[in-house]
Every structure is written in structure tokens, then in C-alpha cells.
């Protein structure tokens, strides 16, 4: 069911009731972009670093479509579903409301258009929204204007001589107004539409000076000067009350979709999403409050707002389900749960509120939210297959995945909103700086005494290097820490040491601009194989490439250290006039 500005008021009560009576909620979002600049995520980032990078590069885009799919348990494995697709766009009709600036990412816009997104509907009929802080600012602004208006009416006004250029128009308007005093006049009011603000001010002054006590009132309604006769004090109070009600309705309309989000917050229902972190951050940033810079504050804030969250991508990547899902992208998850040993739930929907599963309308937020919901139910059913089938979203089988958010490209960690994040061992990982002329081959040769390596590029002069043989970590740390003067161009820092110098555990992560300063290089490396230069993919692939080479390095135990240091020196010994900058903080 599509929900726009035209039918939102009609459907809002139904939607709020559906949220209050459901068993759980599945949501999904579509945005005008995903990342503001080159992605600099590393598989060795901590959850705090991951959050900081996402905050710096993803929150400047607009939330344009919100999919809400509510599931109510009926009996056994049967559920009633209602799915709504909200088109969202900030309202600019009120000049006191924020005029939102946002970014668009060409690839994201093209992607949405390819999948049938209706941009005309978005810009023309998108539901406005105003988060609480902006609502308060709007109320204060409107209240200040009202008080100024009342003060202007009650305070003595300085006399303004009517300029000759405006006198004919003022006289003409006054003639029309004075006709209201004629006993034979049956008109209740006079409306003057073509009238500038300055002329209206002059007319107010003239009426006040020449027609005081006549019962004539003059006001401006949407740029039109309106004069009425026989207006008593009680009637003025009625009009004042009417104006207040109109302003309240104006604010309610501006708040718009946020009232639905508020209903979700108040319901304390389980909320399910797929690869949920980005959606969750946009929900908070756009409809609740600004996300905090501090990672710990972020976790506390989100956990207090949404105390029960399931990320189906994390659910399908962990525990007993991990080996059953060859891929955890949403279409692949749906395909997997559609076959044994999984079972899809039986779904019924009121007319006009359901989703046709066979339509495969992926990247429509309503369809994606619905598919996320049924995948969650199917996974839960499988987990219960060897025990008592409680058919409850409060099943204790979900405790190990509750409030855990999947981190893209970091398979061995997650964000645990309700507790301490996992701390996977990074003893085998090193932060390496080197000359710009280095390629993967140089790094492979440099680390050859320790076996195969995996490289995760940061930029042209920095990379994370992990040892495939973790047992070599201590030996590598000791040997690389005793580098000779010939290796001055290369700096190798253990992961833990680098993290300690990069983020202090007692301070904030810093500004959004600061955490995005590690931009990827634009130059492409050349790998030399058998004397032939070969282009090493694109920048995006290079940053995430896993480059590995096996080196036997068989030497006698007696001369091992001498041989290892010699190999390291040889790896960096090459013709080069580059001045290699070494960051003093990594010394």
C-alpha cells in the first residue's frame, strides 16, 4: 500500500493501530546515496571506527522511501501482514521550517530509477517530516511571530506620512472600507488582493486614526487585506482561537511521518531489518535526533530507542544458520528459506495491504521489508525445529543475535547495542606505511619470512597486512620491531598499537570531517609478473583485494634472524629518489 501526502492523513490512524497490535515490525529504507566519497572501510576496523566512518560519509543523503511491514501472529505458523510504502520528502511550504539540503549519489539515483522508483511522486507527493528538535524550533518561531503581532496591535505606532506615490491606492482602499459603514451596505467584508505590504501598513494606520471605535477591523490573510465590520471582542477571540488551531494543524502536517516513527518507538515492539545499521542510523538522524559523535553514546541512544532489534543478515551469518546460507544478500536469503529444511509462514493480508512474493520487486522498500519479515520467521522456525515450537518473537533462541548489527566487510565482529562488542584477535595484523612506488609484490616480498599474507589497501602509502599463519605473529612483531637503518622508509605497527594511537578510549571520535580524512589514492598500482607490467584492477577492488603469496623461507635455525633481516632489507632496496614521510605518531 503506497502512502503519500494525499492519503497519509486518511491512513495514519490505521497504520498506528496496526503497529500497536502487531507481533513485530520489519522495516527497510531507500536513500539518495550510500557513501559520500570513496569507501575507506577496512576488514580490520573496530566497530567504533566503522561507525565513525559511516557517520562521516553516509548521513548527508535523504531518506526517500520507508517500507513498513507489520506481522501479527494468528496461530501456529500463520500470520496477518500489512505492508506500507511511504514516500518521504521535506516540506518547504512553511518558511519557518528547515529548508533541508541533501546530497545525491549518481549511482544510487540511477539504481532507483532502474528499479522503477517514481521520483515525480516523491517530489510532488512526498510526506513531510520534522524531528522533535525542529518541531520545537518551529513552534518557538511561530510563537515569537504571534507575540510580535499582538504587541504591534497594542502598542502606539509612530505616524508615517503617506507618500504621494501610494496615496491614490490608500485612498481607494479606504473608500471601499468606509462603504462598510453605510447602513445600506450588505457586504460583510472588503477584500483587497493587489496590495503591497507597505500599502497594507499605511491602511492599518489610516483605519486606526480615522475609524477608531467604528467596529471595523483590518487584517491580512495569506497576503490579502481583509476589512470586516461589526467585529466584537468575542468574535476577535474566536478568530484568534481559529488562528491558533490553524497553526497547530500546520505544525502537525509539518511533523508528518515522524508521528509514525513515534508510534513505533512507543510500541517497544521487536524491529527487524536486513543489514540494518545504515537504515537504523538514518531513522534516528532524520526522524529522532542527531546521531552522537561518540560511539558509546550512539549505542546507548539506539538501545534506549529500540530495545529489541534483529538484523537478519547477522542472524543468517552466525551460529547454526551460518552454514545453511551460501549468501546473505536478501534475494539469496529468501531463496534459501523457500526450500527445505526451511519453511515459509502462511501469510494472510487485508485487501490492498499485502505483498505478492512472486513479484520479486526488490529495492521497493515495502517489498524488501516484507521479505525481511518472512525470512526472519522462517529462520526462527528452523531454530525451533529441534525443540519446543514457541512461535514467539520473544524466543530465547534469539538472545545470541538480539541487538547485534552486521558490519559489512568485517565478518568476525559486530555492533552489540546491548553489551560489549566482540574483540577478535588482531595480533596477526599490522599497519604498514611504505613508499608510493610499492606494489603488492613488494609487500609480499617484505613479509615473505612469515608466509602468506592478505593485503587491505588504505591508500598509496598505507595498508593493513594480515598473516595467514597466526602463529608467526609474535616472531614478526619482534623482528619487524628491530628494523635496520636500511628500512627507514618502512614503518610497521602492530594493530593494537596503532588503534591505541588512533582512538583514545576516553574521548570522542572527533568530527565527521576528521574521521573521513583517510581517503584512498587515485593512482593505480602496477604488478610486475615475469617482467611484464599488469594493471592491478580499479581503486575500489584494490582497497579490498586479498593478495596472497606463499614463501617457504627455509633456512637453518642458527642463521634464521640474520636471513630474515636480510630478506626484509632486500625487499626495500630498490632505485628510488622518493622522500618517504613517516608519521611521528607511529614511531
C-alpha positions, 0 to 999 in steps of 0.5 A: 500500500503506497502512502503519500501526502494525499492519503497519509492523513486518511491512513495514519490512524490505521497504520498506528493501530496496526503497529500497536497490535502487531507481533513485530515490525520489519522495516527497510529504507531507500536513500539518495546515496550510500557513501559520500566519497570513496569507501575507506572501510577496512576488514580490520576496523573496530566497530567504533571506527566503522561507525565513525566512518559511516557517520562521516560519509553516509548521513548527508543523503535523504531518506526517500522511501520507508517500507513498513511491514507489520506481522501479527501472529494468528496461530501456529505458523500463520500470520496477518501482514500489512505492508506500507510504502511511504514516500518521504520528502521535506516540506518547504511550504512553511518558511519557518521550517528547515529548508533541508539540503541533501546530497545525491549519489549518481549511482544510487539515483540511477539504481532507483530509477532502474528499479522503477522508483517514481521520483515525480511522486516523491517530489510532488507527493512526498510526506513531510517530516520534522524531528522533535528538535525542529518541531520545537524550533518551529513552534518557538518561531511561530510563537515569537511571530504571534507575540510580535503581532499582538504587541504591534496591535497594542502598542502606539505606532509612530505616524508615517506620512503617506507618500504621494506615490501610494496615496491614490491606492490608500485612498481607494482602499479606504473608500471601499472600507468606509462603504462598510459603514453605510447602513445600506451596505450588505457586504460583510467584508472588503477584500483587497488582493493587489496590495503591497505590504507597505500599502497594507501598513499605511491602511492599518494606520489610516483605519486606526486614526480615522475609524477608531471605535467604528467596529471595523477591523483590518487584517491580512490573510495569506497576503490579502487585506481583509476589512470586516465590520461589526467585529466584537471582542468575542468574535476577535477571540474566536478568530484568534482561537481559529488562528491558533488551531490553524497553526497547530494543524500546520505544525502537525502536517509539518511533523508528518511521518515522524508521528509514525516513527513515534508510534513505533518507538512507543510500541517497544515492539521487536524491529527487524531489518536486513543489514540494518545499521545504515537504515537504523542510523538514518531513522534516528538522524532524520526522524529522532535526533542527531546521531552522537559523535561518540560511539558509546553514546550512539549505542546507548541512544539506539538501545534506549530507542529500540530495545529489541532489534534483529538484523537478519543478515547477522542472524543468517551469518552466525551460529547454526544458520551460518552454514545453511546460507551460501549468501546473505544478500536478501534475494539469496536469503529468501531463496534459501528459506523457500526450500527445505529444511526451511519453511515459509509462514502462511501469510494472510493480508487485508485487501490492498495491504499485502505483498505478492512474493512472486513479484520479486520487486526488490529495492521497493522498500515495502517489498524488501521489508516484507521479505525481511519479515518472512525470512526472519520467521522462517529462520526462527522456525528452523531454530525451533525445529529441534525443540519446543515450537514457541512461535514467539518473537520473544524466543530465547533462541534469539538472545545470541543475535538480539541487538547485534548489527552486521558490519559489512566487510568485517565478518568476525565482529559486530555492533552489540547495542546491548553489551560489549562488542566482540574483540577478535584477535588482531595480533596477526595484523599490522599497519604498514606505511611504505613508499608510493612506488610499492606494489603488492609484490613488494609487500609480499616480498617484505613479509615473505619470512612469515608466509602468506599474507592478505593485503587491505589497501588504505591508500598509496602509502598505507595498508593493513597486512594480515598473516595467514599463519597466526602463529608467526605473529609474535616472531614478526612483531619482534623482528619487524620491531628491530628494523635496520637503518636500511628500512627507514622508509618502512614503518610497521605497527602492530594493530593494537598499537596503532588503534591505541594511537588512533582512538583514545578510549576516553574521548570522542571520535572527533568530527565527521570531517576528521574521521573521513580524512583517510581517503584512498589514492587515485593512482593505480598500482602496477604488478610486475609478473615475469617482467611484464607490467599488469594493471592491478584492477580499479581503486575500489577492488584494490582497497579490498583485494586479498593478495596472497603469496606463499614463501617457504623461507627455509633456512637453518635455525642458527642463521634464521634472524640474520636471513630474515633481516636480510630478506626484509632489507632486500625487499626495500632496496630498490632505485628510488629518489622518493622522500618517504614521510613517516608519521611521528605518531607511529614511531 
